[in-house]
Amino acid sequence: MKRRSISALLAVALQALLSGCKEETPELATRWHFVGADGLRSQTGTLALRAFLSHSNAPALAERLRPRATRAALEWLSGTPAADAAVTQAQPLVADLLAHESAGEVWLRNDGSKEVFLAVRITAERAPIWNDRYPAVVKPLASKSSGAWVSAEKGWLFAVSPSDSPRAKAFRSQVLATASNASRLLDFQKAPGVWPGIQTTAIATNGSVVWSGTLKQPGLSELPLRDWQYPTNLIYDPLVSLTAIRGVTPQVMKILGLDGYFQGQEMGQMYQWAQAESPFQSYVVVHVDDSAPVLKAANAELSRRYSTNGEPGKIEALVMYDPAKQILGLNSAPGVVPMLTGTENHKPGFLGFSMFRRERSVQPVPKELLNQLQQPGLVVYDWEITSENFMHWWANLQARDISLGLNPAPGDGLANLWLTDGLGKVDNTVTQIRQSGPGTFTLTRKAPVALTAMEWVLLGRWLDPATTRNPKMSRSVPPPMGFPDAPAPKSSNVPKTAPKH
């Protein structure tokens, strides 16, 4: 008995010793190589992007971007709110990473700590400030930190933590071995999380930024891709944008904050489009089995947040709901009435969202545009005239601000003027996502200024946000709910030939 106990004890001790000696296997959280703002402004492959980023308002907006980007980076790294002192400490380092060519990797260890490796193409004169600040910035990220070091070599400044990680040496060797390519604007990789994992490259060529990449969501089965059933009686020309999505999954609705309203219903397809007549001629429809419970849930939520009786904690507005006709509207901002309309008698069909009443037209959508949907495996197709769709996104989101009792960003603000001038002559942007296997999708995009109108507007609103309460609102404004933030509208003249890819 005694002999067995000793043997068991030795076995446990040996196992503990061996497990302690096992090499950790950290997971890559993110990796990038970026040409920097300097590289974008000197870009010859896409002059529209170059002019956009060289706008007279760009320096002032960059000043706003630096502290916001620094805070966002620190909070992503730590998973906790960033203290103002930490943001101030890290801001010069983030400014270097944004302005100049840079590369980086972040690895997640088994104990939750992180390894951070950075390289930026700057002169050695910047080394003292990195030496002073980088160790303090990364110290909270590693529970068993082995220190951090900063060194300059062959035009690069390297900052790594922990300094004894074998991945630090591999990162340095890879950066030094990679030849610079001015037209290769960005290589980016992120592991799956709340959002799908992504690996993508952006290259400037022939006047546009061409994106290619892969999206991955582990555990997502292959989507059933039924034939497109676009609402031809609702979509007409002239168009400014058209987005078509099929295989809409509960995961997609959860990301949008809408899953609770659909109560587990399978959604077939989603369409979003904008007409040229007005910035508020923007529409969304989603195919559902039964729109009644969705409208009922949305009405309950709107009624909880809006009231005409001046109730404390509610926003002044009129909620209009007709369960028989399947109509739900909100009168909260001048000139627009956000409205949901469903199908009567619990029949399957399209649940529609609009900001303004629909106009009828005899002009059908060009067949060349609709034919783009017939590509094998296509899950998402997004086309827009960026210059005109920008006006739709900006106006509709301003209406949303007003409906929440906020003062929207001013029309003569830095961000709006920058976007208006920079996007004023930008034409077709096309984004496509195809299913290539279970949980795996390929992404392609061709865009004169790299991003879509929606993405630029969201960036502009981040830099010039609507934060001031409307003086008429004396009561506290509740936080925005998921439903009014549903995919917004778009809009302008659609080309009579198929969009070029």
Secondary structure, DSSP 8 states (H G I E B T S, - for coil): -HHHHHHHHHHHHHHHHHHHHS----EEEEEEEE-HHHHHHT-SS-HHHHHHHTSTTHHHHHHHHHHHHHHHHHHHHHSS---HHHHHHHHHHHHHHHHS-EEEEEEE-TTS-EEEEEEE---GGGHHHHHHHHHHHHGGG-TT----EEEEETTEEEEEESTT-HHHHHHHHHHHHS---TTEEEEEEE--SSS-EEEEEEEEETTEEEEEEEEE-TT------------TTT--SSEEEEEEEES--HHHHHHTT-HHHHTT----EEEEEEESS-TT-EEEEEEES-SHHHHHHHHHHHHHHEESS--TT-EE-EEEEETTTTEEEEE-BTTB--EEE--GGG-SEEEEEESS-----S----HHHHGGGGSTTEEEEEEEEHHHHHHHHHHHHHHHHHHTTB----TTSHHHHHHHHHHTT--EEEEEEEEEETTEEEEEEEETTSS-HHHHHHHHHHHS---SB-TT--S------TGGGSS--------SS----
